[in-house]
């Protein structure tokens, strides 16, 4: 994030080998995330605890989320349904925003090819634990061609937004109010035609913490997230609004035992309209059907988690009961353990279950193939791993996992619970650092299969690898990032040609910076050195 505030979220997430990002072009184009091979609806996207997955389609608008006020991105792989919600089947991506650390003001300006410009301005104030923060940003670009058709136009993109944060952080208590908004327009390809749409996303987040004594503290959160898209050339729109309330307590029973207990409430509202477009086939005109629905879906969650920790053994055991308005009560759980053979070597294992209710589109968008009789997807996941620190400069990790999803929602002539999918794979990570030199290598292998037909699921490369290496200190730095994917199966072009394939590829990015003095920093980025032609979707 620090290397390139102009980088959008989908490009940043490509640096993790266990994630396959599928994006239909550059800035502002639709992006889907496949964590450990699971569906894009199986990864929960959060911002400071706020759920960003919309109720209509079940995915977050990754391409419309700005990154310039983020401190870090945390990626949790595998089911995380106990603490974060029952639908976190594949994993969780948590966006953590910055909070002031010192009094400062700054401005960042970037210019890039394709008439791309971005400016960021911000100010931080902090004194005696009371802080305030402001950020503003503007990005505009002519964009790039979305398809490789000879007459394809560029899909331009424009966004602007700001964030404000006010809070107090004391030893016994803390409270904060956070507001974030980003809006703009983008063009996207629709069967050879560029369609224009406006977007806006907005979040309000109120958080509090109170520590009663050395053992017990209470946390609360009240939040709202709006995500809206409005077509400019026709009356179509999608409006999602999610309101959440959460309260939980942490009890540090003693040096070995911790207990966390809490409850949450979620109200997801989706308002969708799409004008049906007719078509002509063999001289016959077939009228289109409108899609329209306006639905609220509510759920309550109750969760409990116990942690046990000694110098040699760590365990975690959790349970969550989710009371869903449409599908009743479901119970999910997670159990994990880590054993340290030596201070530098440990093994770990975990097992977790999850369930995901059908989205509003799945249930109510009838002319899109919706099915009101759908049942929730359910999963169980297993993992076994090993971590080892070879010396102070080198550490490595290896893990094997299997995730089984039953009643998987797939599309044939309409959406049905007809398939069971299995996701089996392994991951390897190697980190080396010596003074200013560093190297980070990650490799991921996944077999994502339809358990009934034994066919590979679409858009899941079996092999993925990333390598980041470079040299950096407080004044200078240069580093290279390599991302490689094997080929993957994609949707069929026609019944005659059968399934298409996206060829494997490797791209190289370069970043360099120079801190001229404590007040001025110069930096440059080259994405995709050599202009490698590749595609993530057919």
Secondary structure, DSSP 8 states (H G I E B T S, - for coil): --S-TT--HHHHHTTSTTEEEEESSSTT--EEEEETT--GGGEEEEETTEE---TTTSS--GGG---TTEEEEEEEES--HHHH-TT-SSEEEEEEE---SSSEEEEEEEEETTTEEEEEEEEEEEETTEEEEEEEEEEEE---BSS--TT--B--EEEEEEEEEEEEE-SSEEEEEEEEEEEEEEEEEETTEEEEEEEEEEEEEEEEEEE-SSSEEEEEEEEEEEEEEEESSSS-EEEEEEEEEEEEEEEE-SSSEEEEEEEEEEEEEEEEEE----EEETTEEE----EEEEEEEEEEEEEEEEEEE-SSEEEEEEEEEEEETTTEEEEEEEEEEEEEEETTEEEEEEEEEEEE---HHHHH-GGGT--TT---EEEEEEEEEEEEEEETTEEEEEEEEEEEEEEEEEESSSEEEEEEEEEEEEEEEEEEEETTEEEEEEEEEEEEEETTT--B-TT--SEEEEEEEEEE-SSEEEEEEEEEE--EEEEEEETTTEEEEE--EEEEEEEEEEEEETTEEEEEEE-STT-----S--
